[in-house]
């Protein structure tokens, strides 16, 4: 599974609508409204690298109210929560 973290700047008065529209897109697993220099963070999870082009520039960036985005593709995931779930299998 390929994970991309998409940091989004949106029109301030449209943040809730933009977040809801992003969350409806296939491949988007979560959308967070955040503080700081960006307005939203979306987590995109797809099976093939090529699908990122369809999801991010093809669908996410076309939502009215998005001013800009910056995408980071994850190499590895490190999560204590996931490790605990894996070790609890079969118990």
C-alpha positions as a Markdown table, in Angstrom:
| # | Residue | x | y | z |
|---|---|---|---|---|
| 1 | Unk | 0.0 | 0.0 | 0.0 |
| 2 | Unk | 1.3 | 3.4 | -0.9 |
| 3 | Unk | 0.6 | 6.3 | 1.4 |
| 4 | Unk | 0.8 | 10.0 | 0.5 |
| 5 | Unk | 0.4 | 12.8 | 3.0 |
| 6 | Unk | -1.2 | 15.8 | 1.2 |
| 7 | Unk | -0.9 | 19.2 | 2.9 |
| 8 | Unk | -3.6 | 21.6 | 1.6 |
| 9 | Unk | -4.2 | 25.3 | 1.8 |
| 10 | Unk | -7.8 | 26.2 | 1.3 |
| 11 | Unk | -10.0 | 29.3 | 1.2 |
| 12 | Unk | -10.6 | 29.9 | 4.9 |
| 13 | Unk | -14.4 | 30.3 | 4.5 |
| 14 | Unk | -14.6 | 27.0 | 2.7 |
| 15 | Unk | -12.4 | 24.7 | 4.8 |
| 16 | Unk | -15.3 | 22.4 | 6.1 |
| 17 | Unk | -16.8 | 22.0 | 2.6 |
| 18 | Unk | -13.4 | 21.3 | 1.1 |
| 19 | Unk | -12.5 | 18.8 | 3.8 |
| 20 | Unk | -15.8 | 16.9 | 3.3 |
| 21 | Unk | -15.4 | 16.9 | -0.5 |
| 22 | Unk | -11.8 | 15.5 | -0.2 |
| 23 | Unk | -13.0 | 12.8 | 2.3 |
| 24 | Unk | -15.5 | 11.5 | -0.3 |
| 25 | Unk | -12.8 | 10.7 | -2.8 |
| 26 | Unk | -11.9 | 7.0 | -3.3 |
| 27 | Unk | -8.3 | 6.5 | -2.0 |
| 28 | Unk | -8.6 | 9.2 | 0.7 |
| 29 | Unk | -8.6 | 7.5 | 4.1 |
| 30 | Unk | -8.6 | 10.6 | 6.4 |
| 31 | Unk | -8.8 | 14.3 | 6.3 |
| 32 | Unk | -7.7 | 16.5 | 9.2 |
| 33 | Unk | -8.3 | 20.2 | 9.8 |
| 34 | Unk | -5.0 | 21.5 | 11.4 |
| 35 | Unk | -3.4 | 24.6 | 12.8 |
| 36 | Unk | -0.3 | 26.2 | 11.4 |
| 37 | Unk | 0.7 | 27.2 | 7.8 |
| 38 | Unk | -1.7 | 24.7 | 6.2 |
| 39 | Unk | -5.4 | 24.1 | 6.6 |
| 40 | Unk | -5.9 | 20.5 | 5.9 |
| 41 | Unk | -4.0 | 17.2 | 5.8 |
| 42 | Unk | -5.3 | 14.3 | 3.8 |
| 43 | Unk | -4.0 | 10.8 | 3.9 |
| 44 | Unk | -4.2 | 9.0 | 0.6 |
| 45 | Unk | -3.7 | 5.3 | 0.4 |
| 46 | Unk | -3.6 | 3.5 | -3.0 |
| 47 | Unk | -2.3 | 0.1 | -4.2 |
| 48 | Unk | -0.2 | 1.4 | -7.1 |
| 49 | Unk | 1.9 | 4.5 | -7.5 |
| 50 | Unk | 0.1 | 5.4 | -10.8 |
| 51 | Unk | -3.1 | 5.8 | -8.8 |
| 52 | Unk | -1.7 | 8.8 | -7.0 |
| 53 | Unk | -1.9 | 10.9 | -10.2 |
| 54 | Unk | -5.7 | 10.1 | -10.5 |
| 55 | Unk | -6.4 | 10.8 | -6.8 |
| 56 | Unk | -4.3 | 13.9 | -6.0 |
| 57 | Unk | -3.9 | 16.1 | -9.1 |
| 58 | Unk | -6.8 | 14.5 | -10.9 |
| 59 | Unk | -9.4 | 14.8 | -8.1 |
| 60 | Unk | -8.2 | 16.4 | -4.9 |
| 61 | Unk | -6.6 | 19.5 | -6.5 |
| 62 | Unk | -9.7 | 20.1 | -8.6 |
| 63 | Unk | -12.0 | 20.7 | -5.7 |
| 64 | Unk | -13.2 | 24.4 | -5.6 |
| 65 | Unk | -11.7 | 26.2 | -2.7 |
| 66 | Unk | -8.2 | 24.5 | -2.7 |
| 67 | Unk | -5.5 | 27.2 | -3.2 |
| 68 | Unk | -2.5 | 24.9 | -3.2 |
| 69 | Unk | -1.2 | 21.5 | -2.0 |
| 70 | Unk | 2.1 | 19.8 | -1.2 |
| 71 | Unk | 2.4 | 16.0 | -1.4 |
| 72 | Unk | 4.8 | 13.8 | 0.5 |
| 73 | Unk | 5.0 | 10.1 | -0.3 |
| 74 | Unk | 5.8 | 7.8 | 2.7 |
| 75 | Unk | 8.7 | 5.3 | 2.5 |
| 76 | Unk | 8.0 | 3.5 | 5.7 |
| 77 | Unk | 5.4 | 3.5 | 8.5 |
| 78 | Unk | 6.4 | 3.3 | 12.1 |
| 79 | Unk | 3.6 | 2.8 | 14.6 |
| 80 | Unk | 3.6 | 1.3 | 18.0 |
| 81 | Unk | -0.1 | 0.7 | 17.7 |
| 82 | Unk | 0.3 | -1.4 | 14.6 |
| 83 | Unk | 3.1 | -3.4 | 16.2 |
| 84 | Unk | 0.9 | -4.2 | 19.2 |
| 85 | Unk | -2.0 | -5.3 | 17.0 |
| 86 | Unk | 0.4 | -7.6 | 15.1 |
| 87 | Unk | 1.8 | -9.3 | 18.3 |
| 88 | Unk | -1.7 | -9.8 | 19.7 |
| 89 | Unk | -2.8 | -12.0 | 16.8 |
| 90 | Unk | -3.8 | -15.5 | 17.9 |
| 91 | Unk | -4.1 | -14.7 | 21.5 |
